[in-house]
């Protein structure tokens, strides 16, 4: 009977070992390829950060770093901020690969200080890539998107 309990206990303890190794493995950036050379994609990437209300803290030809506003919660006694690193790679003629890495920084009185967590999944990845694609399309056509154009067509009283 003890042997069965020991085997069952080992099975329970070893369940989910893959997720444990995933947790401690390095986070790989999310990657997406866009039409445009590195110069055009870099300019559009800077515009996309500005639209999303991020502050660009470092900008080089192929690397951009930006941070969000600090979001403070009185109820949870913490402050949160997203830090983003973007790297551009040539992906062939007229194409650029964008690597995006998002880190959440949290400072909490209850949790005992500051922590950083590289995000494997976060809604910001999709939001940023969609905004970047929109800016690239606007820059290629020379027109703002319909959403922006509809705001300027409103009548003022």
C-alpha positions as CSV (number, residue, x, y, z in Angstrom):
1,X,0.0,0.0,0.0
2,X,2.8,2.4,0.8
3,X,4.4,1.7,-2.6
4,X,1.2,2.9,-4.3
5,X,1.1,6.0,-2.2
6,X,4.7,6.8,-2.9
7,X,4.1,6.3,-6.7
8,X,1.0,8.5,-6.5
9,X,2.9,11.2,-4.6
10,X,5.8,11.2,-7.1
11,X,3.3,11.4,-10.0
12,X,1.6,14.5,-8.4
13,X,4.9,16.2,-7.7
14,X,6.3,15.6,-11.2
15,X,3.1,16.8,-12.9
16,X,3.7,20.1,-14.5
17,X,7.5,19.8,-14.7
18,X,7.4,21.2,-18.2
19,X,5.8,24.4,-16.9
20,X,8.5,24.7,-14.2
21,X,11.3,24.5,-16.8
22,X,9.4,27.0,-19.0
23,X,9.2,29.4,-16.1
24,X,12.9,29.5,-15.6
25,X,13.9,29.5,-19.3
26,X,14.7,32.8,-20.9
27,X,11.8,34.7,-22.5
28,X,12.1,34.9,-26.3
29,X,10.9,38.1,-28.0
30,X,7.7,38.1,-30.1
31,X,8.6,38.4,-33.8
32,X,6.7,39.7,-36.7
33,X,7.8,40.7,-40.3
34,X,6.7,44.0,-41.8
35,X,6.9,45.4,-45.3
36,X,9.4,48.2,-45.5
37,X,13.1,48.8,-45.0
38,X,14.7,49.2,-41.6
39,X,14.6,53.0,-41.8
40,X,10.9,53.2,-42.6
41,X,10.0,50.6,-40.0
42,X,12.2,52.4,-37.4
43,X,10.4,55.7,-38.1
44,X,7.0,54.0,-37.9
45,X,8.0,52.2,-34.7
46,X,8.7,55.5,-33.0
47,X,5.4,56.9,-34.2
48,X,3.6,53.8,-32.9
49,X,5.1,54.2,-29.4
50,X,4.0,57.8,-29.4
51,X,0.4,56.9,-30.3
52,X,0.3,54.4,-27.5
53,X,1.6,57.0,-25.1
54,X,5.0,55.4,-24.4
55,X,8.1,57.5,-23.7
56,X,11.1,56.5,-25.9
57,X,14.1,56.3,-23.6
58,X,16.7,55.1,-26.2
59,X,16.6,55.0,-29.9
60,X,19.3,53.7,-32.3
61,X,19.2,52.6,-35.9
62,X,18.0,49.1,-35.0
63,X,17.1,49.3,-31.3
64,X,14.4,51.2,-29.5
65,X,13.6,51.2,-25.8
66,X,10.4,52.7,-24.4
67,X,8.4,52.8,-21.2
68,X,4.7,53.3,-20.4
69,X,3.3,55.7,-17.8
70,X,3.5,54.5,-14.2
71,X,0.1,53.1,-13.2
72,X,-0.5,53.4,-9.4
73,X,-3.0,51.5,-7.5
74,X,-3.9,52.8,-4.0
75,X,-6.1,49.7,-3.3
76,X,-3.2,47.3,-4.0
77,X,-0.5,49.7,-2.8
78,X,1.6,49.1,-5.9
79,X,2.9,50.8,-9.0
80,X,3.3,49.2,-12.4
81,X,5.1,50.1,-15.6
82,X,5.8,48.3,-18.9
83,X,9.3,48.5,-20.3
84,X,9.6,47.5,-24.0
85,X,12.7,46.7,-26.1
86,X,12.4,46.5,-29.8
87,X,15.1,45.2,-32.2
88,X,14.9,45.4,-36.0
89,X,16.5,42.8,-38.4
90,X,16.7,42.7,-42.1
91,X,14.4,40.0,-43.4
92,X,15.1,40.2,-47.1
93,X,14.4,42.9,-49.8
94,X,11.9,45.4,-48.6
95,X,11.1,43.5,-45.4
96,X,12.0,44.0,-41.7
97,X,11.7,41.6,-38.8
98,X,10.6,43.3,-35.6
99,X,11.5,41.6,-32.2
100,X,9.5,42.9,-29.2
101,X,10.3,42.1,-25.6
102,X,8.0,43.4,-22.8
103,X,8.9,43.6,-19.2
104,X,6.5,44.5,-16.4
105,X,8.1,46.3,-13.5
106,X,6.2,46.3,-10.2
107,X,6.9,48.2,-7.0
108,X,4.8,47.1,-4.0
109,X,4.8,47.9,-0.3
110,X,3.1,44.6,0.4
111,X,5.3,42.4,-1.8
112,X,8.5,43.7,-0.3
113,X,10.0,45.9,-3.0
114,X,10.5,46.0,-6.7
115,X,10.3,43.1,-9.2
116,X,10.6,42.7,-12.9
117,X,9.0,40.0,-15.0
118,X,9.6,39.5,-18.7
119,X,6.2,38.8,-20.2
120,X,5.8,35.7,-22.4
121,X,2.2,36.7,-23.2
122,X,0.6,40.1,-22.9
123,X,-2.0,42.1,-24.8
124,X,0.5,44.8,-25.6
125,X,2.2,42.6,-28.2
126,X,-0.9,42.4,-30.5
127,X,-1.7,46.1,-29.8
128,X,1.7,47.3,-30.7
129,X,2.1,45.2,-33.8
130,X,-1.4,46.3,-35.0
131,X,-0.5,50.0,-34.4
132,X,2.8,49.6,-36.1
133,X,1.1,48.1,-39.2
134,X,-1.4,50.9,-39.2
135,X,1.4,53.6,-39.1
136,X,3.3,51.8,-41.9
137,X,0.2,51.7,-44.1
138,X,-0.5,55.4,-43.4
139,X,3.0,56.4,-44.2
140,X,2.9,54.4,-47.4
141,X,-0.3,56.0,-48.7
142,X,0.4,59.4,-47.2
143,X,-3.0,59.5,-45.6
144,X,-4.1,59.0,-42.0
145,X,-6.3,56.0,-41.3
146,X,-10.1,56.4,-41.5
147,X,-10.3,56.5,-37.7
148,X,-8.0,59.5,-37.5
149,X,-9.7,61.2,-40.5
150,X,-13.2,60.8,-39.1
151,X,-12.1,62.7,-36.0
152,X,-10.9,65.7,-38.1
153,X,-14.2,65.7,-40.1
154,X,-16.3,66.4,-37.0
155,X,-18.0,69.8,-36.9
156,X,-17.0,72.2,-34.2
157,X,-19.8,74.2,-32.5
